[in-house]
Amino acid sequence: MQGFTTKIVHSDRLGVVEHGSLHKPVHATVAYGYEDAKDLAAVFQGKLAGFTYGRQVNPTVEALQAQVSGMEGGLASVCFGTGMAAIGTLLFALLRKGDHFVSSAFLFGNTNSLFMSFAAQGLEVTFVDATDAEQVAAAVRDNTKLVFVETIANPCTQVAALAEIGEFCRRRGLVYVVDNTMTSPYLFRPKEVQASLVVNSLTKYVGGHGTALGGAVTEMGAYDWRDFPNIYDTYKGADSKLWALTQIKKKGLRDFGATLAPEAAHHIAIGAETLALRMERQCANAAAMADFLNHRPEVGKVFYPGLPQHPQFERAAALFRRPGALFSFELDERLDIWAFMNLLKIIVKSSNLGDNRTLAIPVAHTIYYEMGPERRASMGINDSLIRISVGIEDLDDLIGDLHQALAGVAG
């Protein structure tokens, strides 16, 4: 099976599934018993396949991990309770006090907050404009271990120089971590730009229905972990390509405890089956809505990689199957942003993204408020910026909702 959706839909039944079920059942258990105590010990020591404790392993979660690996074209994945837990556990497991990493400056607000928290504990981080690979290269130091970028920035949709950064990291022997949340494995595979590890917030497009939190880290097999100094001897198994992921799971997940519950894993796995169908509809809606707003006098600027005036329009076209299902726009500063928001009737005033429902949020006043005005300004986020995460509703209804809200606030 080669097709993206075919592989997802049939992934469970091609594994070991109980009683002929077409979906992996929900294994609501924490502990696993063994008839022979020696087998229990062998499983703990990694000498025998099996399950130890629910903080690290669960059959339902492992089925989702296989599904994510298949979507990304990776070797293996580890799932977590949230996307933020995936990023935090990755850094916790692989970096040590005094290590340095380079990150895109155009970063999801919570990820920025997390990185600053790690910096306060002894890690060093440099934020750069990742749309320019030369800025990433210039920030690298002798103690740099890792480069972290997002595919498309949230909320102003800057597209990182993904291929150029990947080639630079390969030459310099740096771990290259790509957060694929904004594009999803359907629109883009970071494997194509030599990513070492790929992060996904499964809460967003992969799950798609706004019913479950989850995150994942996927090993792509591109990095030689024998050259990475921070792998503990305990986790150096026979296959060196899995050393880092083993350490992330057995050191990071076990110690951090950011476990994905089996019920949430089941919800995400079911949602993932329609990822391609949803993304096609959402991206088509987003392109039409962005174009509509781009021609409205009430709107100052629209940020969407599918518009020709976007600085990385050609890069997005070359890298991604479609330019994404999220955009933002600046309402004319003479208009009342709160009045506009409250006039929306179909588009939901809410956080989150990647939902089947179209969601709108005033960015500076909510998810990026804690950054402060100076950092927001450096990211191009002004007080009139509204982010739209586009859903699967009928396009005419969405355009009509924007039209009536703009007319109402301008009138």
C-alpha positions as a printed NumPy array, in Angstrom:
array([[  0.   ,   0.   ,   0.   ],
       [  1.526,   3.285,  -1.127],
       [ -1.274,   5.84 ,  -0.789],
       [ -1.177,   8.207,   2.198],
       [ -4.743,   7.608,   3.352],
       [ -4.794,   3.897,   2.504],
       [ -1.829,   3.285,   4.793],
       [ -3.45 ,   5.18 ,   7.667],
       [ -6.858,   3.554,   7.345],
       [ -5.407,   0.021,   7.259],
       [ -2.482,   0.458,   9.657],
       [ -4.223,  -1.097,  12.684],
       [ -5.485,  -4.241,  11.007],
       [ -2.053,  -4.983,   9.515],
       [ -0.662,  -5.237,  13.018],
       [ -1.746,  -7.508,  15.843],
       [ -5.341,  -6.505,  16.577],
       [ -7.533,  -8.366,  19.022],
       [-10.621, -10.29 ,  17.865],
       [-10.388,  -9.085,  14.259],
       [-11.103,  -5.48 ,  15.219],
       [-10.431,  -2.95 ,  12.456],
       [ -9.226,  -0.447,  15.061],
       [ -6.821,  -1.069,  17.887],
       [ -8.999,  -1.387,  21.016],
       [ -8.562,   0.995,  23.928],
       [ -6.335,  -0.723,  26.479],
       [ -7.335,   1.067,  29.669],
       [ -4.64 ,  -0.415,  31.869],
       [ -1.586,   0.773,  33.748],
       [  0.139,  -2.484,  34.672],
       [  0.952,  -5.707,  32.801],
       [  1.324,  -9.113,  34.455],
       [  3.662, -12.009,  33.577],
       [  3.489, -15.671,  34.475],
       [  7.283, -15.917,  34.691],
       [  9.11 , -13.295,  36.746],
       [ 12.17 , -13.739,  34.53 ],
       [ 10.107, -12.562,  31.55 ],
       [  9.107,  -9.448,  33.505],
       [ 12.771,  -8.705,  34.169],
       [ 13.717,  -9.387,  30.546],
       [ 11.1  ,  -6.921,  29.318],
       [ 12.399,  -4.229,  31.701],
       [ 15.938,  -4.864,  30.462],
       [ 14.905,  -4.664,  26.811],
       [ 15.817,  -8.278,  26.102],
       [ 12.21 ,  -9.346,  25.436],
       [  9.374,  -7.529,  23.698],
       [  6.518,  -6.651,  26.01 ],
       [  4.911,  -4.02 ,  28.2  ],
       [  6.237,  -2.747,  31.517],
       [  4.215,   0.167,  32.878],
       [  1.593,   2.528,  31.493],
       [  3.699,   5.651,  31.878],
       [  5.85 ,   4.491,  28.944],
       [  3.985,   1.819,  26.997],
       [  0.441,   0.942,  26.019],
       [ -0.83 ,  -1.125,  23.069],
       [ -3.29 ,   1.57 ,  21.945],
       [ -0.603,   4.248,  22.069],
       [  1.875,   2.01 ,  20.248],
       [ -0.642,   1.544,  17.429],
       [ -0.867,   5.338,  17.09 ],
       [  2.936,   5.586,  17.142],
       [  3.121,   3.176,  14.22 ],
       [  0.494,   5.234,  12.416],
       [  2.441,   8.48 ,  12.924],
       [  5.681,   6.846,  11.782],
       [  3.947,   5.683,   8.629],
       [  2.574,   9.151,   7.918],
       [  5.98 ,  10.773,   8.353],
       [  7.967,   8.029,   6.661],
       [ 10.044,   7.676,   9.818],
       [ 11.655,   4.75 ,  11.62 ],
       [  9.707,   4.986,  14.883],
       [  7.774,   7.443,  17.028],
       [  7.07 ,   8.185,  20.682],
       [  3.788,   9.802,  21.684],
       [  3.145,  12.235,  24.54 ],
       [  0.237,  13.84 ,  26.35 ],
       [  0.563,  17.088,  24.357],
       [  2.679,  18.629,  21.62 ],
       [  4.396,  20.81 ,  24.211],
       [  5.253,  17.677,  26.201],
       [  6.85 ,  16.215,  23.072],
       [  9.095,  19.265,  22.59 ],
       [  9.92 ,  19.606,  26.279],
       [ 10.756,  15.938,  26.728],
       [ 12.94 ,  15.941,  23.601],
       [ 15.072,  18.799,  24.957],
       [ 15.065,  17.368,  28.475],
       [ 16.321,  14.003,  27.228],
       [ 18.935,  15.122,  24.678],
       [ 20.448,  18.353,  26.003],
       [ 22.474,  19.048,  29.127],
       [ 23.395,  22.122,  31.136],
       [ 25.712,  24.335,  29.096],
       [ 24.49 ,  23.066,  25.717],
       [ 23.336,  25.587,  23.134],
       [ 20.622,  25.33 ,  20.513],
       [ 19.387,  27.608,  17.76 ],
       [ 15.691,  28.253,  17.272],
       [ 13.501,  30.139,  14.873],
       [ 12.448,  33.483,  16.333],
       [  9.042,  33.155,  14.678],
       [  7.853,  30.609,  17.17 ],
       [  4.602,  29.416,  18.713],
       [  4.108,  31.383,  21.943],
       [  4.121,  28.401,  24.3  ],
       [  7.23 ,  26.956,  22.641],
       [  8.98 ,  30.295,  23.094],
       [  7.98 ,  30.292,  26.77 ],
       [  9.261,  26.727,  27.186],
       [ 12.612,  27.568,  25.6  ],
       [ 13.035,  30.557,  27.904],
       [ 12.286,  28.307,  30.875],
       [ 15.008,  25.891,  29.753],
       [ 17.375,  28.837,  29.329],
       [ 16.754,  29.77 ,  32.965],
       [ 17.848,  26.243,  33.935],
       [ 21.204,  26.325,  32.156],
       [ 20.548,  25.667,  28.478],
       [ 21.531,  28.385,  26.021],
       [ 19.228,  29.36 ,  23.154],
       [ 19.611,  31.836,  20.3  ],
       [ 16.562,  32.995,  18.349],
       [ 17.106,  33.849,  14.683],
       [ 15.116,  34.564,  11.527],
       [ 14.879,  31.003,  10.192],
       [ 13.633,  32.179,   6.796],
       [ 17.347,  32.872,   6.184],
       [ 19.665,  29.86 ,   6.593],
       [ 22.686,  32.157,   6.882],
       [ 21.313,  33.574,  10.117],
       [ 21.045,  30.053,  11.514],
       [ 24.624,  29.319,  10.466],
       [ 25.898,  32.548,  12.031],
       [ 24.313,  31.659,  15.389],
       [ 26.029,  28.268,  15.734],
       [ 28.696,  27.961,  18.448],
       [ 31.132,  25.277,  19.554],
       [ 28.577,  24.021,  22.111],
       [ 25.611,  24.015,  19.706],
       [ 23.888,  20.644,  19.61 ],
       [ 20.588,  21.262,  17.882],
       [ 18.585,  23.479,  15.519],
       [ 14.808,  23.793,  15.976],
       [ 12.4  ,  25.219,  13.389],
       [  8.715,  25.173,  12.564],
       [  7.609,  24.603,   8.976],
       [  5.208,  27.569,   8.849],
       [  5.275,  30.093,  11.674],
       [  2.191,  30.789,  13.742],
       [  0.62 ,  33.345,  13.373],
       [  2.373,  35.36 ,  10.612],
       [  3.1  ,  32.327,   8.391],
       [  6.821,  32.843,   7.735],
       [  8.196,  29.766,   5.965],
       [ 11.582,  28.606,   7.245],
       [ 14.459,  27.884,   4.85 ],
       [ 13.858,  24.223,   5.561],
       [ 15.986,  22.632,   2.837],
       [ 18.941,  25.   ,   3.263],
       [ 18.968,  24.601,   7.05 ],
       [ 18.769,  20.831,   6.67 ],
       [ 21.8  ,  20.787,   4.392],
       [ 23.72 ,  23.055,   6.784],
       [ 22.913,  20.813,   9.753],
       [ 24.035,  17.758,   7.794],
       [ 27.391,  19.359,   6.993],
       [ 27.936,  20.549,  10.571],
       [ 26.719,  17.373,  12.257],
       [ 23.89 ,  19.127,  14.105],
       [ 20.604,  17.566,  15.148],
       [ 17.83 ,  19.102,  13.037],
       [ 14.405,  19.171,  14.693],
       [ 11.426,  20.204,  12.549],
       [  8.018,  20.928,  14.062],
       [  5.57 ,  19.781,  11.376],
       [  2.387,  20.754,  13.223],
       [  1.36 ,  23.63 ,  10.97 ],
       [  1.689,  21.617,   7.777],
       [  0.945,  18.093,   9.026],
       [  2.495,  14.977,   7.465],
       [  0.013,  15.261,   4.599],
       [  1.208,  18.646,   3.325],
       [  4.908,  18.125,   4.04 ],
       [  7.396,  15.443,   5.056],
       [ 10.434,  16.913,   6.834],
       [ 12.331,  13.78 ,   5.818],
       [ 12.721,  15.467,   2.426],
       [ 14.824,  18.255,   3.995],
       [ 17.033,  15.903,   6.056],
       [ 15.291,  16.39 ,   9.398],
       [ 16.722,  14.307,  12.235],
       [ 13.63 ,  14.368,  14.441],
       [ 10.101,  15.526,  13.609],
       [  7.639,  16.914,  16.147],
       [  3.865,  16.959,  15.703],
       [  1.176,  18.312,  17.965],
       [ -1.356,  15.573,  17.323],
       [ -3.988,  17.783,  18.938],
       [ -4.1  ,  19.859,  15.773],
       [ -4.553,  18.614,  12.188],
       [ -3.676,  14.956,  12.776],
       [ -6.451,  14.452,  15.354],
       [ -8.481,  17.198,  13.738],
       [-11.643,  17.164,  15.793],
       [-10.614,  19.114,  18.891],
       [-11.391,  16.158,  21.162],
       [ -7.976,  14.988,  22.388],
       [ -4.564,  16.377,  23.298],
       [ -1.438,  14.613,  22.061],
       [  2.064,  15.011,  20.654],
       [  4.724,  12.916,  18.953],
       [  8.439,  12.781,  18.17 ],
       [  9.467,  10.744,  15.13 ],
       [ 12.964,   9.471,  14.343],
       [ 13.759,   9.952,  10.64 ],
       [ 17.006,   7.967,  10.502],
       [ 19.024,  10.831,   8.968],
       [ 21.339,  11.571,  11.909],
       [ 24.194,   9.36 ,  13.076],
       [ 23.65 ,   9.278,  16.84 ],
       [ 27.05 ,   7.661,  17.337],
       [ 28.404,  11.2  ,  16.872],
       [ 26.11 ,  12.741,  19.514],
       [ 27.851,  13.043,  22.892],
       [ 24.734,  13.151,  25.087],
       [ 23.52 ,   9.579,  24.597],
       [ 23.864,   7.569,  27.787],
       [ 25.492,   4.132,  27.475],
       [ 22.32 ,   2.565,  28.89 ],
       [ 20.393,   3.463,  25.727],
       [ 22.99 ,   2.445,  23.142],
       [ 21.313,  -0.619,  21.693],
       [ 22.153,  -2.595,  18.588],
       [ 20.569,  -0.077,  16.193],
       [ 22.323,   3.275,  16.648],
       [ 19.626,   5.03 ,  14.595],
       [ 17.214,   4.484,  17.506],
       [ 19.514,   5.584,  20.339],
       [ 18.037,   9.063,  20.656],
       [ 14.418,   7.955,  20.456],
       [ 15.09 ,   5.238,  23.025],
       [ 16.584,   7.859,  25.355],
       [ 13.646,  10.212,  24.731],
       [ 11.261,   7.401,  25.647],
       [ 13.081,   5.657,  28.467],
       [ 14.788,   8.658,  30.035],
       [ 12.549,  11.532,  28.977],
       [  9.059,  10.038,  28.989],
       [  9.697,   7.866,  32.018],
       [ 11.195,  10.69 ,  34.1  ],
       [  8.973,  13.522,  32.816],
       [  5.82 ,  11.41 ,  32.87 ],
       [  4.096,  13.273,  30.011],
       [  2.127,  10.176,  29.04 ],
       [ -0.53 ,  10.015,  26.321],
       [ -3.666,   8.3  ,  27.648],
       [ -4.993,   5.356,  25.616],
       [ -8.417,   6.973,  25.222],
       [ -6.815,  10.088,  23.709],
       [ -4.618,   7.939,  21.469],
       [ -7.741,   6.195,  20.157],
       [ -9.467,   9.511,  19.372],
       [ -6.375,  10.795,  17.543],
       [ -5.924,   7.575,  15.559],
       [ -9.536,   7.677,  14.36 ],
       [ -9.211,  11.345,  13.436],
       [ -5.992,  10.735,  11.504],
       [ -7.804,   8.515,   9.034],
       [ -9.44 ,  11.554,   7.405],
       [ -6.403,  13.863,   7.582],
       [ -5.926,  14.11 ,   3.821],
       [ -9.62 ,  14.681,   3.147],
       [ -9.885,  17.376,   5.798],
       [ -6.69 ,  19.148,   4.792],
       [ -7.738,  19.384,   1.159],
       [-11.013,  21.056,   2.153],
       [ -9.421,  23.279,   4.818],
       [ -6.614,  24.454,   2.55 ],
       [ -9.018,  25.216,  -0.291],
       [-11.201,  27.224,   2.103],
       [ -8.168,  29.042,   3.508],
       [ -6.902,  30.052,   0.066],
       [-10.279,  31.48 ,  -0.921],
       [-10.786,  33.304,   2.387],
       [ -7.292,  34.806,   2.307],
       [ -7.851,  36.001,  -1.264],
       [-11.202,  37.515,  -0.263],
       [ -9.673,  39.444,   2.631],
       [ -6.73 ,  40.499,   0.479],
       [ -9.13 ,  42.599,  -1.616],
       [-11.103,  44.178,   1.229],
       [-10.559,  47.85 ,   2.167],
       [-11.189,  47.053,   5.85 ],
       [ -8.084,  44.82 ,   5.899],
       [ -4.526,  46.154,   6.038],
       [ -2.465,  43.03 ,   5.346],
       [ -3.017,  39.296,   4.937],
       [ -0.386,  36.733,   5.937],
       [ -0.78 ,  33.509,   3.939],
       [  1.914,  31.568,   2.033],
       [ -0.512,  30.959,  -0.828],
       [ -0.724,  34.649,  -1.75 ],
       [  1.794,  35.802,  -4.404],
       [  2.907,  38.783,  -2.3  ],
       [  4.005,  36.509,   0.572],
       [  7.832,  36.709,   0.952],
       [  8.157,  32.906,   0.86 ],
       [  5.417,  32.218,  -1.715],
       [  7.732,  30.342,  -4.085],
       [  9.391,  28.407,  -1.271],
       [  6.018,  27.266,   0.073],
       [  4.929,  26.211,  -3.414],
       [  8.105,  24.162,  -3.836],
       [  7.994,  22.493,  -0.409],
       [  4.364,  21.914,   0.463],
       [  1.494,  20.072,  -1.19 ],
       [ -0.667,  23.099,  -0.283],
       [  0.222,  26.33 ,   1.578],
       [ -1.644,  25.433,   4.747],
       [ -5.023,  26.014,   6.382],
       [ -4.098,  28.893,   8.67 ],
       [ -3.698,  32.579,   7.915],
       [ -3.81 ,  35.87 ,   9.78 ],
       [ -4.727,  39.397,   8.836],
       [ -4.458,  42.907,  10.206],
       [ -7.753,  44.693,  10.547],
       [ -7.575,  48.366,   9.601],
       [ -6.391,  50.041,  12.813],
       [ -9.21 ,  52.582,  12.599],
       [-11.7  ,  49.753,  13.115],
       [-12.621,  48.1  ,  16.409],
       [-11.135,  44.603,  16.565],
       [-13.499,  43.57 ,  19.37 ],
       [-16.578,  44.709,  17.472],
       [-15.426,  42.742,  14.425],
       [-14.76 ,  39.602,  16.449],
       [-18.126,  39.783,  18.163],
       [-19.948,  40.169,  14.848],
       [-18.699,  36.77 ,  13.664],
       [-21.52 ,  34.251,  13.78 ],
       [-20.183,  31.029,  12.187],
       [-16.464,  31.48 ,  12.824],
       [-15.861,  30.58 ,  16.457],
       [-13.992,  32.93 ,  18.782],
       [-11.579,  30.415,  20.242],
       [ -8.003,  29.256,  20.636],
       [ -6.637,  26.013,  19.105],
       [ -6.042,  25.328,  15.419],
       [ -6.508,  22.417,  13.043],
       [-10.107,  21.889,  14.149],
       [-12.922,  20.986,  11.761],
       [-14.493,  24.272,  12.837],
       [-13.12 ,  27.629,  11.706],
       [-11.628,  29.473,  14.681],
       [-10.598,  33.117,  15.099],
       [ -8.497,  34.716,  17.84 ],
       [ -7.072,  38.212,  18.446],
       [ -3.421,  37.229,  18.708],
       [ -1.698,  40.028,  20.642],
       [ -4.295,  40.04 ,  23.387],
       [ -4.371,  36.293,  24.01 ],
       [ -1.878,  33.606,  23.002],
       [  1.03 ,  36.067,  22.578],
       [  0.104,  38.472,  25.366],
       [  2.755,  37.226,  27.821],
       [  5.551,  37.925,  25.306],
       [  5.147,  41.643,  25.8  ],
       [  4.926,  44.386,  23.147],
       [  8.639,  44.439,  22.256],
       [  8.892,  40.739,  21.401],
       [  5.539,  40.834,  19.61 ],
       [  6.75 ,  43.727,  17.496],
       [  9.895,  41.784,  16.552],
       [  7.638,  38.973,  15.315],
       [  5.399,  41.3  ,  13.308],
       [  2.423,  40.887,  15.64 ],
       [  0.472,  44.096,  16.114],
       [ -2.666,  44.719,  18.145],
       [ -4.976,  44.44 ,  15.134],
       [ -3.79 ,  40.953,  14.1  ],
       [ -6.431,  38.218,  13.91 ],
       [ -5.525,  34.57 ,  13.3  ],
       [ -7.917,  32.297,  11.441],
       [ -7.658,  28.518,  11.63 ],
       [ -9.83 ,  27.348,   8.767],
       [-12.213,  24.429,   9.076],
       [-14.277,  22.281,   6.739],
       [-17.484,  24.356,   6.611],
       [-19.042,  25.364,   3.3  ],
       [-16.962,  28.125,   1.755],
       [-19.902,  30.388,   0.937],
       [-20.926,  30.403,   4.589],
       [-17.417,  31.324,   5.731],
       [-17.02 ,  34.107,   3.166],
       [-20.468,  35.378,   4.046],
       [-19.586,  35.506,   7.721],
       [-16.422,  37.502,   7.057],
       [-18.33 ,  39.825,   4.709],
       [-21.084,  40.653,   7.161],
       [-18.647,  41.191,  10.045],
       [-16.45 ,  43.525,   7.979],
       [-19.462,  45.447,   6.706],
       [-20.852,  45.702,  10.217],
       [-17.665,  47.011,  11.822],
       [-17.021,  49.455,   8.964],
       [-20.609,  50.685,   8.821]])
